Amino acid sequence: MSKSKKKGRGEKERRPTALPAAGLLTFYEEDIGGVRVRPEVVVLSAFLLSLLVVLAHLGLFTPR
């Protein structure tokens, strides 16, 4: 006979993770190593690159 544990006041039942979210948990728990860049730097550099492309299309970098 197996004894069943009674759940205490602060304990919650563990439910299985939803299928789409199952891979995200393992993905973010892995430490891959490498270059770490803050998200603000990535967004700012993408904005500056886009601005540079727009300015180049307007012809601001061509000799007069």
PQR file of N, CA, C, O and H, with PARSE charges and radii, in Angstrom:
ATOM      1  N   MET A   1       0.829  -1.186   0.000 -0.4000 1.5000
ATOM      2  CA  MET A   1       0.000   0.000   0.000 -0.0000 2.0000
ATOM      3  C   MET A   1       0.871   1.246   0.000  0.5500 1.7000
ATOM      4  O   MET A   1       1.847   1.331   0.746 -0.5500 1.4000
ATOM      5  N   SER A   2       0.526   2.184  -0.813 -0.4000 1.5000
ATOM      6  CA  SER A   2       1.278   3.424  -0.845 -0.0000 2.0000
ATOM      7  C   SER A   2       0.542   4.490  -0.047  0.5500 1.7000
ATOM      8  O   SER A   2      -0.684   4.601  -0.086 -0.5500 1.4000
ATOM      9  H   SER A   2      -0.266   2.115  -1.419  0.4000 1.0000
ATOM     10  N   LYS A   3       1.315   5.244   0.657 -0.4000 1.5000
ATOM     11  CA  LYS A   3       0.721   6.312   1.459 -0.0000 2.0000
ATOM     12  C   LYS A   3       0.633   7.570   0.606  0.5500 1.7000
ATOM     13  O   LYS A   3       1.587   7.934  -0.083 -0.5500 1.4000
ATOM     14  H   LYS A   3       2.310   5.154   0.689  0.4000 1.0000
ATOM     15  N   SER A   4      -0.497   8.215   0.657 -0.4000 1.5000
ATOM     16  CA  SER A   4      -0.633   9.463  -0.102 -0.0000 2.0000
ATOM     17  C   SER A   4      -0.357  10.629   0.829  0.5500 1.7000
ATOM     18  O   SER A   4      -0.813  10.654   1.972 -0.5500 1.4000
ATOM     19  H   SER A   4      -1.271   7.919   1.216  0.4000 1.0000
ATOM     20  N   LYS A   5       0.400  11.596   0.322 -0.4000 1.5000
ATOM     21  CA  LYS A   5       0.723  12.775   1.121 -0.0000 2.0000
ATOM     22  C   LYS A   5      -0.424  13.756   1.063  0.5500 1.7000
ATOM     23  O   LYS A   5      -1.051  13.943   0.020 -0.5500 1.4000
ATOM     24  H   LYS A   5       0.771  11.576  -0.607  0.4000 1.0000
ATOM     25  N   LYS A   6      -0.687  14.367   2.176 -0.4000 1.5000
ATOM     26  CA  LYS A   6      -1.700  15.420   2.198 -0.0000 2.0000
ATOM     27  C   LYS A   6      -1.006  16.727   1.861  0.5500 1.7000
ATOM     28  O   LYS A   6       0.108  16.989   2.316 -0.5500 1.4000
ATOM     29  H   LYS A   6      -0.178  14.214   3.023  0.4000 1.0000
ATOM     30  N   LYS A   7      -1.657  17.520   1.080 -0.4000 1.5000
ATOM     31  CA  LYS A   7      -1.104  18.810   0.687 -0.0000 2.0000
ATOM     32  C   LYS A   7      -1.249  19.793   1.832  0.5500 1.7000
ATOM     33  O   LYS A   7      -2.316  19.910   2.434 -0.5500 1.4000
ATOM     34  H   LYS A   7      -2.562  17.306   0.710  0.4000 1.0000
ATOM     35  N   GLY A   8      -0.177  20.494   2.126 -0.4000 1.5000
ATOM     36  CA  GLY A   8      -0.199  21.505   3.170 -0.0000 2.0000
ATOM     37  C   GLY A   8      -0.855  22.781   2.659  0.5500 1.7000
ATOM     38  O   GLY A   8      -1.328  22.853   1.524 -0.5500 1.4000
ATOM     39  H   GLY A   8       0.690  20.399   1.637  0.4000 1.0000
ATOM     40  N   ARG A   9      -0.867  23.767   3.517 -0.4000 1.5000
ATOM     41  CA  ARG A   9      -1.523  25.025   3.155 -0.0000 2.0000
ATOM     42  C   ARG A   9      -0.803  25.758   2.032  0.5500 1.7000
ATOM     43  O   ARG A   9      -1.455  26.259   1.115 -0.5500 1.4000
ATOM     44  H   ARG A   9      -0.483  23.708   4.438  0.4000 1.0000
ATOM     45  N   GLY A  10       0.526  25.836   2.079 -0.4000 1.5000
ATOM     46  CA  GLY A  10       1.267  26.629   1.114 -0.0000 2.0000
ATOM     47  C   GLY A  10       1.669  25.873  -0.140  0.5500 1.7000
ATOM     48  O   GLY A  10       2.233  26.470  -1.057 -0.5500 1.4000
ATOM     49  H   GLY A  10       1.056  25.429   2.824  0.4000 1.0000
ATOM     50  N   GLU A  11       1.399  24.587  -0.205 -0.4000 1.5000
ATOM     51  CA  GLU A  11       1.843  23.806  -1.358 -0.0000 2.0000
ATOM     52  C   GLU A  11       0.805  23.856  -2.474  0.5500 1.7000
ATOM     53  O   GLU A  11      -0.399  23.776  -2.231 -0.5500 1.4000
ATOM     54  H   GLU A  11       0.941  24.102   0.541  0.4000 1.0000
ATOM     55  N   LYS A  12       1.292  23.987  -3.684 -0.4000 1.5000
ATOM     56  CA  LYS A  12       0.406  24.008  -4.851 -0.0000 2.0000
ATOM     57  C   LYS A  12       0.610  22.735  -5.650  0.5500 1.7000
ATOM     58  O   LYS A  12       1.669  22.109  -5.602 -0.5500 1.4000
ATOM     59  H   LYS A  12       2.270  24.052  -3.881  0.4000 1.0000
ATOM     60  N   GLU A  13      -0.403  22.377  -6.369 -0.4000 1.5000
ATOM     61  CA  GLU A  13      -0.284  21.223  -7.257 -0.0000 2.0000
ATOM     62  C   GLU A  13       0.543  21.615  -8.466  0.5500 1.7000
ATOM     63  O   GLU A  13       0.392  22.711  -9.005 -0.5500 1.4000
ATOM     64  H   GLU A  13      -1.264  22.886  -6.408  0.4000 1.0000
ATOM     65  N   ARG A  14       1.417  20.716  -8.887 -0.4000 1.5000
ATOM     66  CA  ARG A  14       2.183  20.978 -10.107 -0.0000 2.0000
ATOM     67  C   ARG A  14       1.417  20.413 -11.276  0.5500 1.7000
ATOM     68  O   ARG A  14       1.060  19.235 -11.304 -0.5500 1.4000
ATOM     69  H   ARG A  14       1.540  19.825  -8.449  0.4000 1.0000
ATOM     70  N   ARG A  15       1.174  21.274 -12.237 -0.4000 1.5000
ATOM     71  CA  ARG A  15       0.476  20.850 -13.446 -0.0000 2.0000
ATOM     72  C   ARG A  15       1.487  20.788 -14.582  0.5500 1.7000
ATOM     73  O   ARG A  15       2.462  21.539 -14.582 -0.5500 1.4000
ATOM     74  H   ARG A  15       1.464  22.231 -12.214  0.4000 1.0000
ATOM     75  N   PRO A  16       1.270  19.918 -15.533 -0.5600 1.5000
ATOM     76  CA  PRO A  16       2.194  19.868 -16.671  0.2800 2.0000
ATOM     77  C   PRO A  16       2.124  21.166 -17.473  0.5500 1.7000
ATOM     78  O   PRO A  16       1.066  21.781 -17.607 -0.5500 1.4000
ATOM     79  N   THR A  17       3.268  21.558 -17.994 -0.4000 1.5000
ATOM     80  CA  THR A  17       3.349  22.785 -18.772 -0.0000 2.0000
ATOM     81  C   THR A  17       2.639  22.609 -20.109  0.5500 1.7000
ATOM     82  O   THR A  17       2.617  21.518 -20.677 -0.5500 1.4000
ATOM     83  H   THR A  17       4.127  21.058 -17.885  0.4000 1.0000
ATOM     84  N   ALA A  18       2.068  23.687 -20.593 -0.4000 1.5000
ATOM     85  CA  ALA A  18       1.421  23.653 -21.900 -0.0000 2.0000
ATOM     86  C   ALA A  18       2.467  23.339 -22.965  0.5500 1.7000
ATOM     87  O   ALA A  18       3.632  23.708 -22.818 -0.5500 1.4000
ATOM     88  H   ALA A  18       2.085  24.574 -20.131  0.4000 1.0000
ATOM     89  N   LEU A  19       2.070  22.679 -24.002 -0.4000 1.5000
ATOM     90  CA  LEU A  19       3.004  22.210 -25.020 -0.0000 2.0000
ATOM     91  C   LEU A  19       3.790  23.340 -25.691  0.5500 1.7000
ATOM     92  O   LEU A  19       5.000  23.184 -25.857 -0.5500 1.4000
ATOM     93  H   LEU A  19       1.124  22.379 -24.121  0.4000 1.0000
ATOM     94  N   PRO A  20       3.189  24.462 -26.088 -0.5600 1.5000
ATOM     95  CA  PRO A  20       3.989  25.505 -26.731  0.2800 2.0000
ATOM     96  C   PRO A  20       5.013  26.148 -25.798  0.5500 1.7000
ATOM     97  O   PRO A  20       6.058  26.605 -26.262 -0.5500 1.4000
ATOM     98  N   ALA A  21       4.742  26.192 -24.519 -0.4000 1.5000
ATOM     99  CA  ALA A  21       5.659  26.847 -23.591 -0.0000 2.0000
ATOM    100  C   ALA A  21       6.731  25.899 -23.069  0.5500 1.7000
ATOM    101  O   ALA A  21       7.656  26.349 -22.392 -0.5500 1.4000
ATOM    102  H   ALA A  21       3.894  25.820 -24.143  0.4000 1.0000
ATOM    103  N   ALA A  22       6.643  24.636 -23.354 -0.4000 1.5000
ATOM    104  CA  ALA A  22       7.590  23.674 -22.797 -0.0000 2.0000
ATOM    105  C   ALA A  22       9.013  23.923 -23.294  0.5500 1.7000
ATOM    106  O   ALA A  22       9.959  23.797 -22.517 -0.5500 1.4000
ATOM    107  H   ALA A  22       5.892  24.271 -23.904  0.4000 1.0000
ATOM    108  N   GLY A  23       9.184  24.265 -24.535 -0.4000 1.5000
ATOM    109  CA  GLY A  23      10.513  24.511 -25.079 -0.0000 2.0000
ATOM    110  C   GLY A  23      11.121  25.811 -24.602  0.5500 1.7000
ATOM    111  O   GLY A  23      12.345  25.921 -24.532 -0.5500 1.4000
ATOM    112  H   GLY A  23       8.416  24.368 -25.166  0.4000 1.0000
ATOM    113  N   LEU A  24      10.305  26.803 -24.270 -0.4000 1.5000
ATOM    114  CA  LEU A  24      10.826  28.089 -23.835 -0.0000 2.0000
ATOM    115  C   LEU A  24      11.514  27.985 -22.482  0.5500 1.7000
ATOM    116  O   LEU A  24      12.527  28.644 -22.244 -0.5500 1.4000
ATOM    117  H   LEU A  24       9.311  26.714 -24.327  0.4000 1.0000
ATOM    118  N   LEU A  25      10.977  27.174 -21.613 -0.4000 1.5000
ATOM    119  CA  LEU A  25      11.575  27.044 -20.293 -0.0000 2.0000
ATOM    120  C   LEU A  25      12.971  26.460 -20.389  0.5500 1.7000
ATOM    121  O   LEU A  25      13.892  26.963 -19.746 -0.5500 1.4000
ATOM    122  H   LEU A  25      10.154  26.639 -21.806  0.4000 1.0000
ATOM    123  N   THR A  26      13.145  25.430 -21.164 -0.4000 1.5000
ATOM    124  CA  THR A  26      14.469  24.835 -21.291 -0.0000 2.0000
ATOM    125  C   THR A  26      15.395  25.746 -22.081  0.5500 1.7000
ATOM    126  O   THR A  26      16.600  25.750 -21.829 -0.5500 1.4000
ATOM    127  H   THR A  26      12.397  25.022 -21.686  0.4000 1.0000
ATOM    128  N   PHE A  27      14.873  26.513 -23.023 -0.4000 1.5000
ATOM    129  CA  PHE A  27      15.703  27.409 -23.822 -0.0000 2.0000
ATOM    130  C   PHE A  27      16.297  28.509 -22.947  0.5500 1.7000
ATOM    131  O   PHE A  27      17.488  28.801 -23.056 -0.5500 1.4000
ATOM    132  H   PHE A  27      13.894  26.510 -23.227  0.4000 1.0000
ATOM    133  N   TYR A  28      15.500  29.117 -22.090 -0.4000 1.5000
ATOM    134  CA  TYR A  28      15.998  30.217 -21.285 -0.0000 2.0000
ATOM    135  C   TYR A  28      16.791  29.755 -20.071  0.5500 1.7000
ATOM    136  O   TYR A  28      17.485  30.567 -19.460 -0.5500 1.4000
ATOM    137  H   TYR A  28      14.533  28.880 -22.001  0.4000 1.0000
ATOM    138  N   GLU A  29      16.713  28.497 -19.705 -0.4000 1.5000
ATOM    139  CA  GLU A  29      17.485  28.008 -18.584 -0.0000 2.0000
ATOM    140  C   GLU A  29      18.903  27.618 -19.000  0.5500 1.7000
ATOM    141  O   GLU A  29      19.792  27.538 -18.152 -0.5500 1.4000
ATOM    142  H   GLU A  29      16.149  27.837 -20.202  0.4000 1.0000
ATOM    143  N   GLU A  30      19.124  27.376 -20.279 -0.4000 1.5000
ATOM    144  CA  GLU A  30      20.451  26.986 -20.742 -0.0000 2.0000
ATOM    145  C   GLU A  30      21.358  28.211 -20.802  0.5500 1.7000
ATOM    146  O   GLU A  30      20.938  29.280 -21.244 -0.5500 1.4000
ATOM    147  H   GLU A  30      18.402  27.441 -20.968  0.4000 1.0000
ATOM    148  N   ASP A  31      22.590  28.053 -20.360 -0.4000 1.5000
ATOM    149  CA  ASP A  31      23.566  29.123 -20.459 -0.0000 2.0000
ATOM    150  C   ASP A  31      24.515  28.771 -21.590  0.5500 1.7000
ATOM    151  O   ASP A  31      25.355  27.882 -21.453 -0.5500 1.4000
ATOM    152  H   ASP A  31      22.932  27.185 -20.001  0.4000 1.0000
ATOM    153  N   ILE A  32      24.380  29.464 -22.695 -0.4000 1.5000
ATOM    154  CA  ILE A  32      25.142  29.133 -23.881 -0.0000 2.0000
ATOM    155  C   ILE A  32      26.509  29.806 -23.863  0.5500 1.7000
ATOM    156  O   ILE A  32      27.469  29.256 -24.404 -0.5500 1.4000
ATOM    157  H   ILE A  32      23.698  30.187 -22.806  0.4000 1.0000
ATOM    158  N   GLY A  33      26.614  30.941 -23.274 -0.4000 1.5000
ATOM    159  CA  GLY A  33      27.870  31.668 -23.265 -0.0000 2.0000
ATOM    160  C   GLY A  33      28.041  32.418 -24.572  0.5500 1.7000
ATOM    161  O   GLY A  33      27.361  32.129 -25.556 -0.5500 1.4000
ATOM    162  H   GLY A  33      25.835  31.388 -22.835  0.4000 1.0000
ATOM    163  N   GLY A  34      28.930  33.360 -24.578 -0.4000 1.5000
ATOM    164  CA  GLY A  34      29.163  34.152 -25.763 -0.0000 2.0000
ATOM    165  C   GLY A  34      28.968  35.620 -25.455  0.5500 1.7000
ATOM    166  O   GLY A  34      28.957  36.025 -24.293 -0.5500 1.4000
ATOM    167  H   GLY A  34      29.482  33.595 -23.778  0.4000 1.0000
ATOM    168  N   VAL A  35      28.816  36.413 -26.495 -0.4000 1.5000
ATOM    169  CA  VAL A  35      28.678  37.852 -26.333 -0.0000 2.0000
ATOM    170  C   VAL A  35      27.282  38.169 -25.805  0.5500 1.7000
ATOM    171  O   VAL A  35      26.278  37.697 -26.338 -0.5500 1.4000
ATOM    172  H   VAL A  35      28.825  36.084 -27.439  0.4000 1.0000
ATOM    173  N   ARG A  36      27.241  38.965 -24.763 -0.4000 1.5000
ATOM    174  CA  ARG A  36      25.952  39.376 -24.201 -0.0000 2.0000
ATOM    175  C   ARG A  36      25.744  40.844 -24.521  0.5500 1.7000
ATOM    176  O   ARG A  36      26.595  41.685 -24.229 -0.5500 1.4000
ATOM    177  H   ARG A  36      28.056  39.349 -24.330  0.4000 1.0000
ATOM    178  N   VAL A  37      24.603  41.142 -25.125 -0.4000 1.5000
ATOM    179  CA  VAL A  37      24.285  42.507 -25.520 -0.0000 2.0000
ATOM    180  C   VAL A  37      22.947  42.875 -24.911  0.5500 1.7000
ATOM    181  O   VAL A  37      21.994  42.097 -24.969 -0.5500 1.4000
ATOM    182  H   VAL A  37      23.912  40.459 -25.363  0.4000 1.0000
ATOM    183  N   ARG A  38      22.876  44.053 -24.333 -0.4000 1.5000
ATOM    184  CA  ARG A  38      21.623  44.509 -23.739 -0.0000 2.0000
ATOM    185  C   ARG A  38      20.611  44.786 -24.838  0.5500 1.7000
ATOM    186  O   ARG A  38      20.996  45.207 -25.928 -0.5500 1.4000
ATOM    187  H   ARG A  38      23.649  44.685 -24.286  0.4000 1.0000
ATOM    188  N   PRO A  39      19.330  44.562 -24.581 -0.5600 1.5000
ATOM    189  CA  PRO A  39      18.297  44.791 -25.599  0.2800 2.0000
ATOM    190  C   PRO A  39      18.236  46.239 -26.070  0.5500 1.7000
ATOM    191  O   PRO A  39      17.912  46.500 -27.229 -0.5500 1.4000
ATOM    192  N   GLU A  40      18.545  47.179 -25.186 -0.4000 1.5000
ATOM    193  CA  GLU A  40      18.514  48.593 -25.571 -0.0000 2.0000
ATOM    194  C   GLU A  40      19.553  48.889 -26.650  0.5500 1.7000
ATOM    195  O   GLU A  40      19.308  49.687 -27.555 -0.5500 1.4000
ATOM    196  H   GLU A  40      18.808  46.968 -24.245  0.4000 1.0000
ATOM    197  N   VAL A  41      20.698  48.249 -26.550 -0.4000 1.5000
ATOM    198  CA  VAL A  41      21.767  48.454 -27.540 -0.0000 2.0000
ATOM    199  C   VAL A  41      21.337  47.896 -28.889  0.5500 1.7000
ATOM    200  O   VAL A  41      21.612  48.507 -29.921 -0.5500 1.4000
ATOM    201  H   VAL A  41      20.897  47.601 -25.815  0.4000 1.0000
ATOM    202  N   VAL A  42      20.676  46.762 -28.898 -0.4000 1.5000
ATOM    203  CA  VAL A  42      20.221  46.150 -30.145 -0.0000 2.0000
ATOM    204  C   VAL A  42      19.173  47.022 -30.821  0.5500 1.7000
ATOM    205  O   VAL A  42      19.240  47.243 -32.030 -0.5500 1.4000
ATOM    206  H   VAL A  42      20.453  46.266 -28.059  0.4000 1.0000
ATOM    207  N   VAL A  43      18.211  47.519 -30.059 -0.4000 1.5000
ATOM    208  CA  VAL A  43      17.154  48.366 -30.626 -0.0000 2.0000
ATOM    209  C   VAL A  43      17.746  49.669 -31.149  0.5500 1.7000
ATOM    210  O   VAL A  43      17.390  50.112 -32.241 -0.5500 1.4000
ATOM    211  H   VAL A  43      18.158  47.340 -29.077  0.4000 1.0000
ATOM    212  N   LEU A  44      18.637  50.284 -30.393 -0.4000 1.5000
ATOM    213  CA  LEU A  44      19.249  51.542 -30.822 -0.0000 2.0000
ATOM    214  C   LEU A  44      20.087  51.353 -32.086  0.5500 1.7000
ATOM    215  O   LEU A  44      20.031  52.182 -32.994 -0.5500 1.4000
ATOM    216  H   LEU A  44      18.926  49.924 -29.505  0.4000 1.0000
ATOM    217  N   SER A  45      20.858  50.274 -32.152 -0.4000 1.5000
ATOM    218  CA  SER A  45      21.677  50.051 -33.343 -0.0000 2.0000
ATOM    219  C   SER A  45      20.807  49.744 -34.565  0.5500 1.7000
ATOM    220  O   SER A  45      21.151  50.150 -35.676 -0.5500 1.4000
ATOM    221  H   SER A  45      20.903  49.600 -31.414  0.4000 1.0000
ATOM    222  N   ALA A  46      19.693  49.040 -34.383 -0.4000 1.5000
ATOM    223  CA  ALA A  46      18.789  48.780 -35.509 -0.0000 2.0000
ATOM    224  C   ALA A  46      18.164  50.082 -35.995  0.5500 1.7000
ATOM    225  O   ALA A  46      18.014  50.286 -37.200 -0.5500 1.4000
ATOM    226  H   ALA A  46      19.414  48.710 -33.481  0.4000 1.0000
ATOM    227  N   PHE A  47      17.800  50.961 -35.069 -0.4000 1.5000
ATOM    228  CA  PHE A  47      17.230  52.255 -35.451 -0.0000 2.0000
ATOM    229  C   PHE A  47      18.249  53.102 -36.201  0.5500 1.7000
ATOM    230  O   PHE A  47      17.918  53.720 -37.213 -0.5500 1.4000
ATOM    231  H   PHE A  47      17.922  50.795 -34.090  0.4000 1.0000
ATOM    232  N   LEU A  48      19.490  53.134 -35.711 -0.4000 1.5000
ATOM    233  CA  LEU A  48      20.522  53.919 -36.378 -0.0000 2.0000
ATOM    234  C   LEU A  48      20.847  53.371 -37.762  0.5500 1.7000
ATOM    235  O   LEU A  48      21.088  54.141 -38.692 -0.5500 1.4000
ATOM    236  H   LEU A  48      19.759  52.632 -34.889  0.4000 1.0000
ATOM    237  N   LEU A  49      20.856  52.062 -37.905 -0.4000 1.5000
ATOM    238  CA  LEU A  49      21.091  51.467 -39.219 -0.0000 2.0000
ATOM    239  C   LEU A  49      19.970  51.819 -40.184  0.5500 1.7000
ATOM    240  O   LEU A  49      20.226  52.124 -41.349 -0.5500 1.4000
ATOM    241  H   LEU A  49      20.660  51.437 -37.150  0.4000 1.0000
ATOM    242  N   SER A  50      18.729  51.781 -39.708 -0.4000 1.5000
ATOM    243  CA  SER A  50      17.595  52.150 -40.557 -0.0000 2.0000
ATOM    244  C   SER A  50      17.674  53.614 -40.966  0.5500 1.7000
ATOM    245  O   SER A  50      17.395  53.957 -42.115 -0.5500 1.4000
ATOM    246  H   SER A  50      18.521  51.534 -38.762  0.4000 1.0000
ATOM    247  N   LEU A  51      18.047  54.467 -40.041 -0.4000 1.5000
ATOM    248  CA  LEU A  51      18.195  55.888 -40.346 -0.0000 2.0000
ATOM    249  C   LEU A  51      19.307  56.115 -41.372  0.5500 1.7000
ATOM    250  O   LEU A  51      19.166  56.949 -42.268 -0.5500 1.4000
ATOM    251  H   LEU A  51      18.273  54.189 -39.108  0.4000 1.0000
ATOM    252  N   LEU A  52      20.387  55.391 -41.245 -0.4000 1.5000
ATOM    253  CA  LEU A  52      21.497  55.500 -42.196 -0.0000 2.0000
ATOM    254  C   LEU A  52      21.060  55.069 -43.594  0.5500 1.7000
ATOM    255  O   LEU A  52      21.444  55.698 -44.579 -0.5500 1.4000
ATOM    256  H   LEU A  52      20.501  54.714 -40.518  0.4000 1.0000
ATOM    257  N   VAL A  53      20.268  54.010 -43.693 -0.4000 1.5000
ATOM    258  CA  VAL A  53      19.783  53.537 -44.989 -0.0000 2.0000
ATOM    259  C   VAL A  53      18.847  54.566 -45.612  0.5500 1.7000
ATOM    260  O   VAL A  53      18.930  54.821 -46.813 -0.5500 1.4000
ATOM    261  H   VAL A  53      19.956  53.498 -42.893  0.4000 1.0000
ATOM    262  N   VAL A  54      17.961  55.159 -44.822 -0.4000 1.5000
ATOM    263  CA  VAL A  54      17.038  56.176 -45.339 -0.0000 2.0000
ATOM    264  C   VAL A  54      17.819  57.390 -45.831  0.5500 1.7000
ATOM    265  O   VAL A  54      17.524  57.930 -46.898 -0.5500 1.4000
ATOM    266  H   VAL A  54      17.894  54.952 -43.846  0.4000 1.0000
ATOM    267  N   LEU A  55      18.804  57.817 -45.068 -0.4000 1.5000
ATOM    268  CA  LEU A  55      19.629  58.968 -45.486 -0.0000 2.0000
ATOM    269  C   LEU A  55      20.404  58.640 -46.754  0.5500 1.7000
ATOM    270  O   LEU A  55      20.578  59.519 -47.598 -0.5500 1.4000
ATOM    271  H   LEU A  55      19.044  57.379 -44.202  0.4000 1.0000
ATOM    272  N   ALA A  56      20.866  57.432 -46.916 -0.4000 1.5000
ATOM    273  CA  ALA A  56      21.597  57.047 -48.124 -0.0000 2.0000
ATOM    274  C   ALA A  56      20.654  57.046 -49.336  0.5500 1.7000
ATOM    275  O   ALA A  56      21.059  57.424 -50.435 -0.5500 1.4000
ATOM    276  H   ALA A  56      20.725  56.718 -46.230  0.4000 1.0000
ATOM    277  N   HIS A  57      19.422  56.629 -49.140 -0.4000 1.5000
ATOM    278  CA  HIS A  57      18.456  56.641 -50.246 -0.0000 2.0000
ATOM    279  C   HIS A  57      18.072  58.055 -50.635  0.5500 1.7000
ATOM    280  O   HIS A  57      17.726  58.309 -51.789 -0.5500 1.4000
ATOM    281  H   HIS A  57      19.093  56.322 -48.246  0.4000 1.0000
ATOM    282  N   LEU A  58      18.129  58.967 -49.695 -0.4000 1.5000
ATOM    283  CA  LEU A  58      17.834  60.376 -50.012 -0.0000 2.0000
ATOM    284  C   LEU A  58      18.999  61.046 -50.725  0.5500 1.7000
ATOM    285  O   LEU A  58      18.839  62.141 -51.263 -0.5500 1.4000
ATOM    286  H   LEU A  58      18.410  58.760 -48.758  0.4000 1.0000
ATOM    287  N   GLY A  59      20.148  60.422 -50.742 -0.4000 1.5000
ATOM    288  CA  GLY A  59      21.304  60.947 -51.465 -0.0000 2.0000
ATOM    289  C   GLY A  59      22.160  61.865 -50.643  0.5500 1.7000
ATOM    290  O   GLY A  59      22.865  62.688 -51.225 -0.5500 1.4000
ATOM    291  H   GLY A  59      20.278  59.531 -50.305  0.4000 1.0000
ATOM    292  N   LEU A  60      22.152  61.788 -49.350 -0.4000 1.5000
ATOM    293  CA  LEU A  60      22.958  62.675 -48.522 -0.0000 2.0000
ATOM    294  C   LEU A  60      24.431  62.292 -48.499  0.5500 1.7000
ATOM    295  O   LEU A  60      25.258  63.078 -48.036 -0.5500 1.4000
ATOM    296  H   LEU A  60      21.579  61.119 -48.877  0.4000 1.0000
ATOM    297  N   PHE A  61      24.781  61.111 -48.984 -0.4000 1.5000
ATOM    298  CA  PHE A  61      26.170  60.669 -48.955 -0.0000 2.0000
ATOM    299  C   PHE A  61      26.820  60.694 -50.332  0.5500 1.7000
ATOM    300  O   PHE A  61      27.916  60.159 -50.499 -0.5500 1.4000
ATOM    301  H   PHE A  61      24.109  60.472 -49.360  0.4000 1.0000
ATOM    302  N   THR A  62      26.182  61.291 -51.306 -0.4000 1.5000
ATOM    303  CA  THR A  62      26.760  61.378 -52.660 -0.0000 2.0000
ATOM    304  C   THR A  62      27.501  62.709 -52.809  0.5500 1.7000
ATOM    305  O   THR A  62      27.064  63.732 -52.281 -0.5500 1.4000
ATOM    306  H   THR A  62      25.292  61.726 -51.170  0.4000 1.0000
ATOM    307  N   PRO A  63      28.619  62.687 -53.527 -0.5600 1.5000
ATOM    308  CA  PRO A  63      29.350  63.951 -53.747  0.2800 2.0000
ATOM    309  C   PRO A  63      28.542  64.893 -54.640  0.5500 1.7000
ATOM    310  O   PRO A  63      27.847  64.449 -55.554 -0.5500 1.4000
ATOM    311  N   ARG A  64      28.638  66.165 -54.373 -0.4000 1.5000
ATOM    312  CA  ARG A  64      27.862  67.167 -55.148 -0.0000 2.0000
ATOM    313  C   ARG A  64      28.670  67.775 -56.246  0.5500 1.7000
ATOM    314  O   ARG A  64      28.169  68.626 -56.981 -0.5500 1.4000
ATOM    315  H   ARG A  64      29.202  66.525 -53.631  0.4000 1.0000
TER
END
